Amino acid sequence: MMKAFLLLTIVSTTFAAQAKEVRLKDCPPGVQITIAAKLGGGRLDEIDRVNKKGVTRYVVDVDGPGGRDITYHLTPAGHVVFSTEDVSLAGCPAAVRNSIRKLLKNGWRIDDIDREISGKSVRFRVEIDRPQERDYEFLLSKNGKVLERKLEKGN
């Protein structure tokens, strides 16, 4: 949930006044159809219509089965542009699991793992808690390669 909140916060901040919460019945038919198809036993949490530079997207938050948070970014026609979903370590490919295990040291622990899908690109965003230190966020390819590493901002 925290990751979806952070992603929504980033989207909301980026799009500032152009984001507006909408009801399902007020969405275009393509968006409604895609949402119905993607719920998969989950519950619709929120829909935001976001406009940036003349492009409209619908950011859909779903409380998925098993407590998984899922976010879809849809076009008005209902096409999925980007999605993110909470996953467990066991739900990651072996190469990603191995890379994550190598990142854990000195009492570090996994806080959150999100699978991000954009087109055919699949990546894994991993938040790691470090006791008494600022936390890390890693972006891994589906093959386990570290693509990005960020140290979270301190207080």
C-alpha positions as CSV (number, residue, x, y, z in Angstrom):
1,M,0.0,0.0,0.0
2,M,2.8,2.4,0.9
3,K,4.4,2.0,-2.5
4,A,1.1,2.7,-4.3
5,F,0.7,5.7,-2.1
6,L,4.1,6.9,-2.9
7,L,3.6,6.4,-6.7
8,L,0.2,8.2,-6.5
9,T,1.9,11.0,-4.5
10,I,4.5,11.3,-7.2
11,V,1.9,11.3,-9.9
12,S,-0.3,13.7,-8.0
13,T,2.6,16.0,-7.3
14,T,3.8,15.9,-10.9
15,F,0.4,16.6,-12.3
16,A,-0.6,19.0,-9.5
17,A,-4.0,20.6,-10.3
18,Q,-4.6,18.4,-13.3
19,A,-5.5,15.3,-11.2
20,K,-9.1,14.7,-10.2
21,E,-10.7,11.7,-8.4
22,V,-13.5,10.3,-10.5
23,R,-16.2,7.6,-10.1
24,L,-16.2,4.4,-12.1
25,K,-19.5,5.3,-13.8
26,D,-17.9,8.6,-15.0
27,C,-15.0,6.9,-16.8
28,P,-15.1,6.1,-20.5
29,P,-16.4,2.7,-21.4
30,G,-12.9,1.3,-22.3
31,V,-11.6,2.3,-18.8
32,Q,-14.7,0.7,-17.2
33,I,-14.2,-2.6,-19.1
34,T,-10.5,-2.8,-18.3
35,I,-11.0,-2.1,-14.6
36,A,-13.7,-4.8,-14.5
37,A,-11.3,-7.3,-16.2
38,K,-8.3,-6.3,-14.0
39,L,-10.1,-6.5,-10.6
40,G,-9.6,-10.3,-10.4
41,G,-11.1,-10.7,-7.0
42,G,-9.8,-7.4,-5.8
43,R,-11.6,-4.3,-4.8
44,L,-11.5,-0.9,-6.6
45,D,-10.0,1.6,-4.2
46,E,-9.7,4.9,-6.2
47,I,-9.6,6.3,-9.7
48,D,-7.9,9.6,-10.6
49,R,-8.2,11.2,-14.0
50,V,-4.8,12.9,-14.7
51,N,-4.2,15.4,-17.5
52,K,-0.7,16.5,-18.4
53,K,0.2,18.4,-21.5
54,G,-3.1,17.4,-23.2
55,V,-2.7,13.7,-22.4
56,T,-5.3,12.0,-20.2
57,R,-4.6,9.0,-18.1
58,Y,-6.7,7.1,-15.5
59,V,-4.7,6.0,-12.5
60,V,-6.6,3.1,-10.9
61,D,-5.8,1.8,-7.4
62,V,-6.9,-1.7,-6.6
63,D,-6.8,-3.5,-3.3
64,G,-5.9,-6.9,-4.8
65,P,-6.4,-10.4,-3.4
66,G,-4.1,-11.4,-0.6
67,G,-3.5,-7.7,0.4
68,R,-1.6,-6.9,-2.8
69,D,-1.8,-3.3,-3.9
70,I,-2.1,-2.9,-7.7
71,T,-2.0,0.4,-9.7
72,Y,-2.9,0.7,-13.3
73,H,-2.3,3.7,-15.6
74,L,-4.9,3.5,-18.4
75,T,-5.6,5.5,-21.5
76,P,-9.1,6.7,-22.1
77,A,-9.6,3.7,-24.4
78,G,-8.7,1.4,-21.5
79,H,-5.2,0.3,-22.6
80,V,-2.8,-0.3,-19.8
81,V,0.3,2.0,-20.2
82,F,2.0,1.1,-16.9
83,S,1.2,-1.1,-13.8
84,T,2.7,-1.7,-10.5
85,E,1.9,-4.6,-8.1
86,D,3.1,-5.6,-4.7
87,V,4.9,-9.0,-4.8
88,S,6.6,-11.2,-2.3
89,L,10.2,-12.3,-2.6
90,A,8.9,-15.8,-3.6
91,G,6.9,-14.1,-6.4
92,C,10.0,-12.8,-8.0
93,P,12.0,-14.6,-10.7
94,A,15.0,-16.6,-9.3
95,A,17.5,-14.1,-10.7
96,V,15.7,-11.2,-8.9
97,R,15.5,-13.2,-5.7
98,N,19.2,-14.0,-5.8
99,S,20.1,-10.3,-6.4
100,I,17.9,-9.2,-3.6
101,R,19.5,-11.7,-1.2
102,K,22.9,-10.4,-2.1
103,L,21.8,-6.8,-1.3
104,L,20.7,-7.8,2.2
105,K,23.5,-7.5,4.8
106,N,24.2,-6.3,8.3
107,G,20.6,-6.7,9.5
108,W,19.1,-5.1,6.4
109,R,15.6,-6.3,5.5
110,I,13.1,-6.1,2.7
111,D,10.4,-3.5,3.3
112,D,8.6,-3.7,-0.1
113,I,8.9,-5.2,-3.5
114,D,6.9,-4.0,-6.5
115,R,6.7,-5.4,-10.0
116,E,6.5,-2.7,-12.6
117,I,5.3,-3.4,-16.1
118,S,5.5,-1.0,-19.0
119,G,4.8,-2.5,-22.3
120,K,7.1,-5.6,-22.5
121,S,9.5,-4.2,-19.8
122,V,9.3,-5.8,-16.4
123,R,11.3,-4.4,-13.5
124,F,11.3,-4.8,-9.7
125,R,11.5,-1.9,-7.3
126,V,12.8,-3.1,-3.9
127,E,12.8,-1.0,-0.7
128,I,15.3,-2.1,1.9
129,D,15.2,-1.0,5.5
130,R,18.6,-0.4,7.2
131,P,18.6,-0.2,11.0
132,Q,19.8,3.2,12.2
133,E,20.5,4.3,8.6
134,R,18.7,5.8,5.7
135,D,16.9,3.2,3.6
136,Y,17.8,2.1,0.1
137,E,15.6,1.7,-3.0
138,F,16.8,-0.5,-5.8
139,L,15.4,-1.0,-9.3
140,L,16.2,-4.4,-10.8
141,S,15.7,-5.9,-14.2
142,K,13.8,-9.1,-14.5
143,N,17.2,-10.7,-14.9
144,G,18.3,-9.4,-11.5
145,K,20.6,-6.6,-12.8
146,V,20.7,-3.5,-10.6
147,L,19.5,-0.7,-12.8
148,E,19.3,2.0,-10.2
149,R,20.1,2.6,-6.6
150,K,18.7,5.4,-4.5
151,L,19.4,6.4,-0.9
152,E,16.2,7.7,0.7
153,K,16.4,11.3,1.8
154,G,17.1,11.7,5.5
155,N,15.2,13.9,8.0
